[in-house]
Amino acid sequence: MIRLGSLAGYPFEGPRLLAGWTPPARPAVFAIMYKPEPDAKPEKYAVIYAGHSDDLSAERLRRTGSRFKVYICTYEVPGGNRPHREQITKELIAIYRPSCNKQQYDQSWRDEWIGEYTAPTTGPVARRGPADLGGRPPWNPPPAYGPVPPSPGRGPDGSDPS
């Protein structure tokens, strides 16, 4: 099992060598991968193609032969239909940018897609990007500004004053 995708990822079965693999007659999302450094990092894979199918056995996935060390992993989406498989495939393409996929997707959003809004129960839309983080990268937390104030009803050292 390998996890692919954002956050915790989706639990894909495999990876298995594509040569000799018999595709099941089931709908699934799949990823074609290879090992960029098979000797130094044998557990590291690179995604070169992501796709989905209504029937994996109908796909032409077995044409690589045994000469190439190409792997496949599959994810049968529980209760998922075609639009759900398409969404997962687009997410994988946006994250891994596989070179064999003609269509590429971006992980960002634009203001015109959602727009500004106000509601009595929510604040404004949270911004994402370096400009919204004061020019610092998102993985660099803001600096600490002095000691944390004590909790209400506590003394300056955090103890209970009573």
Sequence and secondary structure as in RCSB ss.txt:
>XXXX:A:sequence
MIRLGSLAGYPFEGPRLLAGWTPPARPAVFAIMYKPEPDAKPEKYAVIYAGHSDDLSAERLRRTGSRFKVYICTY
EVPGGNRPHREQITKELIAIYRPSCNKQQYDQSWRDEWIGEYTAPTTGPVARRGPADLGGRPPWNPPPAYGPVPP
SPGRGPDGSDPS
>XXXX:A:secstr
 EEESSTT EEEEEEEESTT    SS EEEEEEE SSTTT TT  EEEEEEEES GGGS   TTTTTS  EEEEE
  TT  HHHHHHHHHHHHHHH  TT SS   S   HHHH    BTTB      SGGGGTTS TTS     S    
 TTS TTS    
